[in-house]
Amino acid sequence: MNTVPPVANPAQNERYFKGYAKPGPAPDAAHEIPPVEPEESLDAISGFYRLYQLKRGHRFSTDDVLTAWYGTSWCPSVRSILDLGSGIGTVSSIAAWRCPGARVVTVEAQPDSVRLARKSAVHNSLTDRLDIREGDFRDPDLIRSDERFDLVLGSPPYWPLEAGVQSEHPQKVACRFEVRGDVADYCGVAARHLDWGGVFACVFPVRPNEQEQRVKDAARQAGLTIVRQRPVVLREGDGPLLGLFAMTLSEHLPERVRNRTWNEPPLTIRTANGEVHPEYQAVKLSFGFPP
């Protein structure tokens, strides 16, 4: 009987990417990978990991990768990860790459994004570690009440639906506008599912000031302490537009440090002339991406 041989993974022989020797394990040359459809692209993310993305839909961005980097950098011990509103799997893929022994649960409501995330999980040989669930993370049936995680990650949408002009592509709309929950919902669900001493990390605007206050109010209402916070400057010379936040349940902290935040110096993404800032180059290297 004739059989079709598996499609060899070309990444096996691609040790260098843009002059950078990719760290981490290379996939098995015989590993079968899902096809890239005409409307999709297959893009590098961490080491040999790649992401399937729609060419005209939502594509991974700086805020996604910073969320994964910040959370995995400051969580003290990572055996289990929950990614809320996980989209196409950018955050969870980077987190899984940086924490190779961790079990990862993701929750995403958009079917197209879930489909792409599952293809990426197959490509990256993560199907045994990633539990990709489809639905609204606020649905209590999607995450069992007894499930706990060392690290919870999220990139909440930034704006109410009425706050701006929305993209024609529904995948993009839900990533920027509060179609299914806001930052308070993210904090509330994270708080209910954090394990002992666990960390919830997210990204959110800090300008205008009312946006930063929304994060602080959401954390307080959920019983979380923002342990550390780092502003993000997109271009040298400008003020910070985004902030990275790492939170822990207040009841898990000594009383003397509850509701006390360490404010870090800004992280700058690009220099005044548009080049990648040296510190951000180092950050990119830390999650397996060329500087």
C-alpha positions as CSV (number, residue, x, y, z in Angstrom):
1,M,0.0,0.0,0.0
2,N,1.4,3.4,-1.0
3,T,1.7,6.0,1.8
4,V,2.4,9.7,1.7
5,P,5.7,10.4,3.6
6,P,5.6,13.0,6.3
7,V,6.5,16.5,5.4
8,A,10.0,17.2,6.7
9,N,10.3,20.2,8.9
10,P,12.7,22.7,7.2
11,A,13.5,24.4,10.5
12,Q,15.8,21.5,11.3
13,N,18.5,22.9,9.1
14,E,17.9,26.6,9.9
15,R,20.1,27.1,12.9
16,Y,20.8,30.7,12.0
17,F,18.2,33.4,11.6
18,K,19.2,36.9,10.6
19,G,22.7,36.1,11.7
20,Y,21.5,34.8,15.1
21,A,22.2,31.2,16.2
22,K,18.8,30.2,17.5
23,P,18.9,28.7,21.0
24,G,16.7,25.8,22.2
25,P,16.0,22.4,20.7
26,A,15.6,22.0,17.0
27,P,12.6,20.0,15.9
28,D,12.9,16.5,14.6
29,A,13.5,16.5,10.8
30,A,10.8,13.9,10.4
31,H,8.2,16.0,12.3
32,E,5.2,16.6,10.2
33,I,4.0,20.3,10.2
34,P,0.7,21.8,9.2
35,P,0.5,23.5,5.8
36,V,0.5,27.2,5.5
37,E,-2.7,28.3,3.8
38,P,-2.7,31.2,1.2
39,E,-4.1,33.6,3.7
40,E,-1.6,32.7,6.4
41,S,2.1,33.2,7.2
42,L,4.4,31.2,9.3
43,D,6.7,33.4,11.4
44,A,9.6,33.0,13.8
45,I,9.0,33.8,17.5
46,S,11.3,32.0,20.0
47,G,14.2,29.8,19.0
48,F,12.8,27.3,16.5
49,Y,9.2,28.0,17.5
50,R,7.0,29.6,14.9
51,L,3.5,31.1,14.8
52,Y,0.8,30.8,12.2
53,Q,-0.8,34.2,11.6
54,L,-3.4,35.6,9.2
55,K,-1.7,38.0,6.7
56,R,-4.5,40.5,7.2
57,G,-5.7,39.7,10.7
58,H,-4.2,40.2,14.1
59,R,-0.4,39.6,14.2
60,F,1.8,39.4,17.2
61,S,3.1,42.7,18.5
62,T,5.5,44.2,21.0
63,D,3.0,44.2,23.8
64,D,2.4,40.5,23.4
65,V,6.1,39.5,23.6
66,L,6.7,41.9,26.5
67,T,3.9,40.3,28.5
68,A,5.4,36.9,28.1
69,W,9.0,38.2,28.8
70,Y,8.0,40.1,31.9
71,G,5.9,37.4,33.5
72,T,8.4,34.6,32.9
73,S,11.2,36.9,34.2
74,W,9.6,37.7,37.5
75,C,7.6,34.6,38.5
76,P,9.7,32.8,41.1
77,S,8.8,29.3,40.1
78,V,6.8,28.2,37.0
79,R,5.3,24.8,36.8
80,S,1.9,25.9,35.4
81,I,0.8,28.8,33.2
82,L,-2.6,30.2,32.4
83,D,-2.9,32.6,29.4
84,L,-6.1,34.6,29.3
85,G,-7.5,35.9,26.0
86,S,-4.6,34.0,24.4
87,G,-5.3,35.0,20.8
88,I,-3.1,33.2,18.2
89,G,-0.8,31.9,21.0
90,T,2.1,34.4,21.0
91,V,2.3,34.8,24.8
92,S,1.8,31.2,25.6
93,S,4.4,30.1,23.0
94,I,7.1,32.3,24.4
95,A,6.2,31.3,27.9
96,A,6.3,27.6,27.0
97,W,9.7,28.1,25.3
98,R,11.2,30.0,28.3
99,C,9.7,27.5,30.9
100,P,10.2,24.2,29.2
101,G,8.8,22.1,32.0
102,A,5.6,24.0,32.5
103,R,2.1,22.9,31.7
104,V,0.2,25.6,29.8
105,V,-3.6,26.3,29.6
106,T,-4.8,28.9,27.2
107,V,-8.3,30.4,26.8
108,E,-9.4,32.2,23.6
109,A,-12.9,33.0,22.3
110,Q,-12.2,33.6,18.6
111,P,-12.4,30.4,16.5
112,D,-9.9,31.7,13.9
113,S,-7.3,32.5,16.6
114,V,-7.8,29.1,18.3
115,R,-7.4,27.3,15.0
116,L,-4.1,29.1,14.3
117,A,-2.8,28.5,17.9
118,R,-3.5,24.8,17.5
119,K,-1.6,24.7,14.3
120,S,1.4,26.4,16.0
121,A,1.2,24.0,18.9
122,V,1.6,21.1,16.4
123,H,4.4,22.8,14.6
124,N,6.3,23.5,17.8
125,S,5.7,20.0,19.3
126,L,3.7,21.5,22.2
127,T,0.5,19.5,22.0
128,D,1.4,17.5,25.0
129,R,2.0,20.6,27.1
130,L,-0.6,23.1,25.8
131,D,-4.3,22.7,26.7
132,I,-5.9,25.2,24.2
133,R,-9.5,25.9,25.3
134,E,-12.1,27.8,23.2
135,G,-14.4,30.2,24.8
136,D,-14.8,33.4,27.0
137,F,-12.4,33.2,29.9
138,R,-15.1,34.7,32.1
139,D,-17.2,31.5,31.7
140,P,-16.7,29.5,34.9
141,D,-17.0,26.2,33.0
142,L,-13.8,26.8,31.1
143,I,-11.4,27.0,34.0
144,R,-12.3,24.7,36.9
145,S,-12.6,26.4,40.3
146,D,-9.9,24.2,41.7
147,E,-7.3,24.9,38.9
148,R,-4.4,26.9,40.2
149,F,-1.4,28.3,38.3
150,D,2.0,29.7,39.2
151,L,1.9,32.3,36.4
152,V,-1.1,33.9,34.8
153,L,-0.6,36.1,31.7
154,G,-2.8,38.5,29.8
155,S,-2.8,41.3,27.3
156,P,-6.2,42.9,28.0
157,P,-7.8,45.0,25.3
158,Y,-7.2,48.6,25.9
159,W,-10.3,50.5,25.1
160,P,-14.1,50.3,25.4
161,L,-15.9,49.6,22.2
162,E,-17.1,53.2,21.9
163,A,-13.6,54.7,22.4
164,G,-12.3,54.6,18.8
165,V,-12.5,53.6,15.2
166,Q,-12.6,49.8,14.9
167,S,-10.8,47.7,12.4
168,E,-12.9,45.9,9.8
169,H,-11.3,42.6,10.8
170,P,-13.1,41.1,13.8
171,Q,-9.9,39.4,15.0
172,K,-8.2,42.8,15.4
173,V,-11.2,44.4,17.0
174,A,-11.3,41.9,19.9
175,C,-7.5,42.4,20.5
176,R,-7.8,46.2,21.1
177,F,-11.4,46.8,22.2
178,E,-13.3,45.4,25.2
179,V,-15.5,42.9,23.4
180,R,-15.3,40.2,26.1
181,G,-14.2,41.7,29.3
182,D,-11.8,44.5,30.5
183,V,-8.7,44.7,32.7
184,A,-10.8,44.2,35.8
185,D,-12.1,40.9,34.4
186,Y,-8.5,39.8,33.7
187,C,-7.4,40.7,37.3
188,G,-10.5,39.0,38.8
189,V,-10.0,35.7,37.0
190,A,-6.3,35.7,37.6
191,A,-6.7,36.3,41.3
192,R,-9.1,33.3,41.6
193,H,-6.7,31.0,39.9
194,L,-3.2,32.0,41.3
195,D,-1.4,29.3,43.2
196,W,0.6,30.1,46.3
197,G,2.9,33.0,45.7
198,G,1.9,33.0,42.0
199,V,2.2,36.0,39.7
200,F,-0.2,37.7,37.3
201,A,1.6,39.7,34.6
202,C,-0.1,42.0,32.0
203,V,0.5,45.0,29.8
204,F,-1.8,48.0,29.7
205,P,-1.6,51.7,28.7
206,V,-0.4,54.2,31.3
207,R,-1.4,57.2,29.2
208,P,-3.7,58.9,29.7
209,N,-3.4,58.7,33.4
210,E,-6.9,57.3,33.7
211,Q,-5.8,54.1,32.0
212,E,-3.1,53.5,34.5
213,Q,-5.5,54.1,37.3
214,R,-7.9,51.5,35.8
215,V,-5.1,48.8,36.3
216,K,-4.5,49.9,39.9
217,D,-8.2,49.9,40.7
218,A,-8.7,46.5,39.1
219,A,-5.8,45.0,41.1
220,R,-7.0,46.4,44.4
221,Q,-10.6,45.2,43.8
222,A,-9.3,41.7,43.0
223,G,-7.1,41.6,46.1
224,L,-3.8,41.9,44.2
225,T,-0.7,43.9,45.0
226,I,1.2,45.3,42.0
227,V,4.6,44.2,43.2
228,R,6.5,45.8,40.3
229,Q,5.7,48.0,37.4
230,R,7.7,49.1,34.4
231,P,6.8,51.9,31.9
232,V,7.5,51.2,28.2
233,V,8.7,54.0,25.9
234,L,8.1,53.1,22.3
235,R,10.6,55.7,21.0
236,E,13.4,57.4,22.8
237,G,12.4,61.0,23.8
238,D,8.7,60.2,24.0
239,G,6.8,59.6,27.2
240,P,5.8,56.1,28.2
241,L,2.6,54.8,26.6
242,L,2.4,51.3,28.0
243,G,3.2,49.7,31.3
244,L,4.1,46.2,32.4
245,F,2.6,45.0,35.7
246,A,3.5,42.0,37.9
247,M,1.0,41.3,40.6
248,T,0.6,38.8,43.5
249,L,-2.3,38.1,45.8
250,S,-2.0,40.6,48.7
251,E,-2.9,37.9,51.2
252,H,0.2,35.9,50.1
253,L,2.5,38.8,51.1
254,P,3.8,40.1,54.4
255,E,1.6,43.0,55.6
256,R,4.5,45.4,55.4
257,V,4.8,45.1,51.6
258,R,1.1,44.8,50.7
259,N,0.1,47.5,48.3
260,R,3.7,48.6,47.9
261,T,5.0,48.8,44.3
262,W,8.5,48.9,43.0
263,N,8.5,51.4,40.1
264,E,11.2,50.4,37.6
265,P,13.0,52.7,35.1
266,P,11.4,52.8,31.6
267,L,12.2,50.2,29.0
268,T,12.8,51.9,25.6
269,I,11.9,50.0,22.5
270,R,13.6,52.2,19.8
271,T,16.2,54.9,19.8
272,A,15.4,58.4,18.5
273,N,16.7,57.4,15.1
274,G,14.4,54.4,14.9
275,E,16.9,51.6,15.7
276,V,16.2,48.9,18.2
277,H,17.3,50.1,21.6
278,P,20.3,48.2,23.1
279,E,18.3,47.1,26.1
280,Y,15.4,45.9,24.0
281,Q,17.9,44.0,21.9
282,A,19.0,42.1,25.0
283,V,15.3,41.5,25.9
284,K,14.7,40.0,22.5
285,L,17.7,37.7,22.9
286,S,16.2,36.5,26.3
287,F,13.2,35.0,24.6
288,G,15.1,33.6,21.6
289,F,14.5,36.2,19.0
290,P,17.3,38.0,17.0
291,P,18.2,41.4,18.2
